[in-house]
C-alpha cells in the first residue's frame, strides 16, 4: 500500500515570492504552484475549485502586511481566507486545509519548505473527500 501524499495547490504573489528565481525551475520543484499577480486576486471560487479538482489543501503566499504592490491586496486576501476557513468549517472541512502566509521570499527558497510543512500537516488530517464540496454547492 502506498503512503498518502496530499495534493496541494500553492498560489504565490509574483511581487513577493520567487521573483528573482527561475519560474520554470520552481514549477518543476513544486507541483501545482501557481504564480499570481497579487494574493488579493485569489477569490473563494479559486480555492473551492482547487478542492473540487482534488486538492487536499491550498496555500496562499502574499506580501507582508503594509507592503502590497497593489495597496491592500494581501490584507483583502487574509480577510477572505479567514472567512473561507469558517465557511469550509461549516461543511466539515478543516480550516487547516487553507493557509495564508504573508511574508517575502524573493529567491523562492522558502516556497518548497512551506509546501512541505503544509503537506506534512495535511497528511495528519488525511485525504479530503470531494463529496463535502460537491454536495454543498
Backbone as CSV, one residue per row, in Angstrom:
resi,resn,N_x,N_y,N_z,CA_x,CA_y,CA_z,C_x,C_y,C_z
1,UNK,0.846,-1.193,0.000,0.000,0.000,0.000,0.884,1.247,0.000
2,UNK,0.607,2.173,-0.879,1.421,3.381,-0.965,1.013,4.389,0.104
3,UNK,1.998,5.176,0.500,1.751,6.198,1.514,0.994,7.371,0.890
4,UNK,0.048,7.887,1.631,-0.765,9.013,1.173,0.094,10.256,0.991
5,UNK,0.045,10.853,-0.180,0.721,12.114,-0.491,-0.332,13.156,-0.799
6,UNK,-0.513,14.131,0.067,-1.540,15.152,-0.177,-1.259,15.955,-1.443
7,UNK,-2.331,16.348,-2.102,-2.215,17.232,-3.261,-2.479,18.650,-2.768
8,UNK,-1.479,19.506,-2.924,-1.605,20.906,-2.514,-1.551,21.812,-3.736
9,UNK,-2.280,22.897,-3.658,-2.180,23.951,-4.652,-1.595,25.153,-3.940
10,UNK,-0.562,25.728,-4.538,0.116,26.884,-3.934,0.029,28.071,-4.883
11,UNK,-0.669,29.117,-4.433,-0.719,30.379,-5.163,0.306,31.300,-4.517
12,UNK,1.162,31.936,-5.309,2.130,32.852,-4.715,2.214,34.154,-5.505
13,UNK,2.282,35.241,-4.765,2.387,36.571,-5.347,3.729,36.732,-6.057
14,UNK,3.685,37.167,-7.293,4.908,37.360,-8.077,5.777,38.506,-7.560
15,UNK,5.197,39.419,-6.807,5.968,40.570,-6.340,6.697,40.305,-5.025
16,UNK,6.345,39.242,-4.323,6.991,38.972,-3.046,7.659,37.618,-2.961
17,UNK,7.250,36.705,-3.831,7.708,35.321,-3.712,8.321,34.823,-5.019
18,UNK,9.608,34.578,-5.013,10.283,33.934,-6.130,10.548,34.787,-7.345
19,UNK,10.456,36.111,-7.222,10.625,36.941,-8.418,12.072,37.003,-8.911
20,UNK,13.021,36.619,-8.078,14.419,36.587,-8.518,14.838,35.208,-9.024
21,UNK,13.947,34.245,-8.912,14.289,32.878,-9.305,13.746,32.566,-10.703
22,UNK,14.142,31.440,-11.203,13.667,30.941,-12.489,12.320,30.259,-12.252
23,UNK,11.247,30.818,-12.808,9.906,30.264,-12.601,9.805,28.825,-13.085
24,UNK,10.460,28.502,-14.194,10.403,27.133,-14.710,11.034,26.155,-13.724
25,UNK,12.153,26.544,-13.139,12.826,25.672,-12.168,11.955,25.490,-10.928
26,UNK,11.351,26.566,-10.466,10.464,26.462,-9.301,9.251,25.596,-9.600
27,UNK,8.669,25.740,-10.775,7.478,24.962,-11.106,7.804,23.480,-11.258
28,UNK,9.040,23.144,-11.639,9.441,21.732,-11.689,9.625,21.177,-10.276
29,UNK,10.008,22.040,-9.373,10.276,21.634,-7.988,8.989,21.542,-7.158
30,UNK,7.998,22.370,-7.487,6.766,22.446,-6.693,5.580,22.094,-7.582
31,UNK,4.934,20.992,-7.263,3.736,20.606,-8.010,2.615,21.592,-7.704
32,UNK,1.811,21.879,-8.693,0.618,22.720,-8.530,0.941,24.105,-7.963
33,UNK,2.053,24.677,-8.400,2.445,26.024,-7.988,1.927,26.996,-9.039
34,UNK,1.196,28.005,-8.584,0.594,28.970,-9.489,1.025,30.381,-9.088
35,UNK,1.993,30.957,-9.805,2.364,32.344,-9.530,1.237,33.274,-9.988
36,UNK,0.905,34.236,-9.164,-0.184,35.168,-9.470,0.308,36.597,-9.309
37,UNK,-0.428,37.533,-9.843,-0.029,38.939,-9.809,-0.152,39.531,-8.408
38,UNK,-1.128,39.048,-7.625,-1.346,39.556,-6.272,-2.207,38.553,-5.511
39,UNK,-1.880,38.323,-4.259,-2.687,37.394,-3.451,-4.124,37.897,-3.320
40,UNK,-4.322,39.188,-3.458,-5.663,39.756,-3.392,-6.548,39.339,-4.553
41,UNK,-5.947,38.795,-5.601,-6.715,38.332,-6.759,-7.300,36.936,-6.543
42,UNK,-6.910,36.271,-5.467,-7.447,34.941,-5.169,-8.855,35.104,-4.625
43,UNK,-9.783,34.506,-5.320,-11.189,34.542,-4.930,-11.531,33.220,-4.246
44,UNK,-12.572,33.216,-3.460,-13.013,31.988,-2.797,-13.286,30.886,-3.815
45,UNK,-13.766,31.258,-5.001,-14.059,30.244,-6.015,-12.792,29.531,-6.485
46,UNK,-11.642,30.234,-6.500,-10.391,29.590,-6.884,-10.043,28.485,-5.892
47,UNK,-10.234,28.751,-4.622,-9.919,27.773,-3.576,-10.893,26.601,-3.651
48,UNK,-12.174,26.904,-3.749,-13.175,25.838,-3.826,-12.957,24.999,-5.082
49,UNK,-12.637,25.631,-6.208,-12.363,24.887,-7.439,-11.163,23.961,-7.264
50,UNK,-10.138,24.417,-6.555,-8.968,23.562,-6.296,-9.399,22.318,-5.528
51,UNK,-10.241,22.501,-4.524,-10.737,21.355,-3.762,-11.588,20.436,-4.641
52,UNK,-12.440,21.020,-5.457,-13.290,20.218,-6.349,-12.455,19.379,-7.312
53,UNK,-11.286,19.897,-7.682,-10.423,19.192,-8.633,-9.437,18.256,-7.940
54,UNK,-9.633,18.022,-6.644,-8.841,17.012,-5.958,-7.786,17.502,-4.986
55,UNK,-7.668,18.794,-4.783,-6.681,19.291,-3.822,-7.097,18.916,-2.399
56,UNK,-6.102,18.626,-1.595,-6.328,18.360,-0.174,-6.043,19.603,0.669
57,UNK,-5.384,20.595,0.065,-5.064,21.820,0.770,-4.662,22.913,-0.205
58,UNK,-4.798,24.163,0.254,-4.436,25.325,-0.566,-3.581,26.258,0.280
59,UNK,-2.432,26.621,-0.262,-1.510,27.547,0.392,-1.439,28.815,-0.449
60,UNK,-1.635,29.956,0.197,-1.567,31.252,-0.482,-0.417,32.042,0.122
61,UNK,0.494,32.509,-0.726,1.654,33.269,-0.283,1.527,34.703,-0.782
62,UNK,1.441,35.634,0.160,1.283,37.045,-0.185,2.372,37.895,0.434
63,UNK,2.413,39.132,0.035,3.402,40.087,0.561,3.135,40.390,2.033
64,UNK,4.162,40.869,2.741,3.969,41.238,4.143,2.929,42.346,4.284
65,UNK,2.296,42.379,5.440,1.302,43.424,5.706,1.935,44.789,5.508
66,UNK,1.216,45.662,4.833,1.700,47.017,4.581,2.652,47.142,3.412
67,UNK,2.971,46.038,2.748,3.936,46.086,1.643,3.374,45.542,0.339
68,UNK,2.067,45.530,0.195,1.444,45.008,-1.018,1.675,45.976,-2.181
69,UNK,2.095,45.428,-3.298,2.318,46.220,-4.506,1.012,46.869,-4.976
70,UNK,-0.099,46.226,-4.673,-1.414,46.731,-5.064,-2.182,47.265,-3.852
71,UNK,-1.520,47.986,-3.000,-2.057,48.671,-1.825,-2.469,47.724,-0.716
72,UNK,-3.636,47.074,-0.837,-4.112,46.247,0.275,-4.588,44.872,-0.185
73,UNK,-4.072,44.388,-1.293,-4.474,43.080,-1.805,-4.205,41.960,-0.820
74,UNK,-3.043,42.019,-0.160,-2.707,40.977,0.803,-3.647,41.009,2.007
75,UNK,-4.024,42.188,2.439,-4.968,42.325,3.559,-6.338,41.766,3.169
76,UNK,-6.774,42.065,1.955,-8.045,41.531,1.466,-7.984,40.008,1.366
77,UNK,-6.849,39.481,0.898,-6.686,38.029,0.798,-6.752,37.389,2.179
78,UNK,-6.117,38.008,3.150,-6.124,37.471,4.511,-7.554,37.430,5.059
79,UNK,-8.310,38.514,4.867,-9.709,38.526,5.326,-10.507,37.437,4.621
80,UNK,-10.309,37.323,3.319,-11.051,36.340,2.529,-10.738,34.913,2.996
81,UNK,-9.475,34.641,3.282,-9.079,33.307,3.734,-9.718,32.991,5.076
82,UNK,-9.711,33.940,5.997,-10.314,33.691,7.310,-11.820,33.426,7.189
83,UNK,-12.494,34.178,6.354,-13.922,33.925,6.136,-14.156,32.571,5.467
84,UNK,-13.336,32.261,4.482,-13.471,30.994,3.774,-13.221,29.807,4.710
85,UNK,-12.258,29.953,5.599,-12.000,28.890,6.570,-13.241,28.608,7.412
86,UNK,-13.942,29.645,7.808,-15.164,29.475,8.607,-16.264,28.789,7.794
87,UNK,-16.422,29.188,6.542,-17.449,28.587,5.687,-17.115,27.113,5.441
88,UNK,-15.860,26.817,5.106,-15.470,25.437,4.875,-15.657,24.599,6.138
89,UNK,-15.344,25.190,7.285,-15.539,24.500,8.563,-16.989,24.101,8.785
90,UNK,-17.911,24.950,8.332,-19.336,24.641,8.470,-19.727,23.427,7.627
91,UNK,-18.926,23.136,6.591,-19.175,21.971,5.747,-18.326,20.771,6.163
92,UNK,-17.669,20.881,7.316,-16.864,19.771,7.825,-15.468,19.685,7.247
93,UNK,-15.003,20.744,6.613,-13.659,20.768,6.041,-12.760,21.569,6.983
94,UNK,-11.718,20.928,7.450,-10.837,21.542,8.435,-10.244,22.862,7.941
95,UNK,-10.229,23.847,8.834,-9.683,25.171,8.494,-8.218,25.093,8.088
96,UNK,-7.506,24.100,8.608,-6.077,23.963,8.328,-5.780,23.637,6.874
97,UNK,-6.805,23.290,6.121,-6.606,22.946,4.713,-6.406,24.180,3.833
98,UNK,-6.661,25.363,4.386,-6.412,26.617,3.665,-5.523,27.464,4.560
99,UNK,-4.398,27.867,4.011,-3.427,28.619,4.802,-2.924,29.801,3.983
100,UNK,-2.687,30.912,4.687,-2.092,32.084,4.032,-0.848,32.484,4.810
101,UNK,0.181,32.822,4.085,1.449,33.257,4.669,1.778,34.608,4.056
102,UNK,1.878,35.635,4.902,2.254,36.970,4.430,3.692,37.224,4.830
103,UNK,4.564,37.190,3.842,5.988,37.367,4.077,6.620,37.739,2.734
104,UNK,7.919,37.575,2.635,8.602,37.864,1.372,9.747,36.862,1.209
105,UNK,9.927,36.408,-0.014,10.968,35.440,-0.337,11.349,35.619,-1.804
106,UNK,12.139,36.644,-2.109,12.459,36.956,-3.500,13.073,35.796,-4.288
107,UNK,13.871,34.975,-3.634,14.537,33.884,-4.332,13.675,32.619,-4.398
108,UNK,12.572,32.597,-3.670,11.673,31.456,-3.709,12.161,30.231,-2.966
109,UNK,13.169,30.384,-2.143,13.741,29.231,-1.432,12.812,28.675,-0.356
110,UNK,11.981,29.514,0.213,11.082,29.061,1.283,9.808,28.409,0.751
111,UNK,9.489,28.626,-0.511,8.244,28.087,-1.053,8.206,26.557,-0.925
112,UNK,9.230,25.827,-1.392,9.184,24.367,-1.235,9.090,23.943,0.237
113,UNK,9.774,24.679,1.110,9.742,24.359,2.538,8.328,24.537,3.100
114,UNK,7.671,25.639,2.756,6.308,25.881,3.241,5.320,24.865,2.674
115,UNK,5.505,24.482,1.414,4.644,23.466,0.809,4.831,22.135,1.533
116,UNK,6.079,21.784,1.840,6.340,20.525,2.555,5.737,20.555,3.956
117,UNK,5.899,21.671,4.659,5.337,21.786,6.007,3.816,21.620,5.977
118,UNK,3.174,22.269,5.008,1.726,22.149,4.926,1.332,20.731,4.520
119,UNK,2.086,20.139,3.620,1.814,18.769,3.205,1.895,17.824,4.400
120,UNK,2.895,18.006,5.240,3.041,17.184,6.450,1.832,17.360,7.370
121,UNK,1.358,18.593,7.502,0.185,18.854,8.341,-1.073,18.217,7.748
122,UNK,-1.210,18.283,6.424,-2.383,17.715,5.756,-2.367,16.184,5.855
123,UNK,-1.170,15.585,5.824,-1.062,14.124,5.968,-1.742,13.667,7.248
124,UNK,-1.578,14.441,8.302,-2.181,14.100,9.596,-3.708,14.149,9.534
125,UNK,-4.244,15.025,8.677,-5.699,15.141,8.524,-6.263,14.044,7.623
126,UNK,-5.441,13.567,6.698,-5.893,12.563,5.744,-6.478,13.208,4.499
127,UNK,-6.828,12.379,3.511,-7.361,12.914,2.258,-8.697,13.599,2.450
128,UNK,-8.962,14.563,1.604,-10.238,15.264,1.621,-11.153,14.608,0.601
129,UNK,-12.313,14.142,1.038,-13.289,13.587,0.103,-14.024,14.729,-0.567
130,UNK,-14.172,14.680,-1.871,-14.815,15.759,-2.612,-16.322,15.813,-2.416
131,UNK,-16.896,14.801,-1.777,-18.354,14.783,-1.628,-18.858,15.948,-0.789
132,UNK,-18.070,16.390,0.185,-18.500,17.510,1.015,-18.645,18.786,0.191
133,UNK,-17.751,18.967,-0.759,-17.743,20.198,-1.560,-18.813,20.140,-2.645
134,UNK,-18.860,19.025,-3.348,-19.801,18.915,-4.472,-21.249,18.961,-3.991
135,UNK,-21.511,18.382,-2.832,-22.886,18.351,-2.346,-23.351,19.671,-1.794
136,UNK,-22.408,20.578,-1.453,-22.789,21.820,-0.807,-23.148,22.940,-1.751
137,UNK,-22.792,22.818,-3.013,-22.996,23.952,-3.911,-24.284,23.926,-4.644
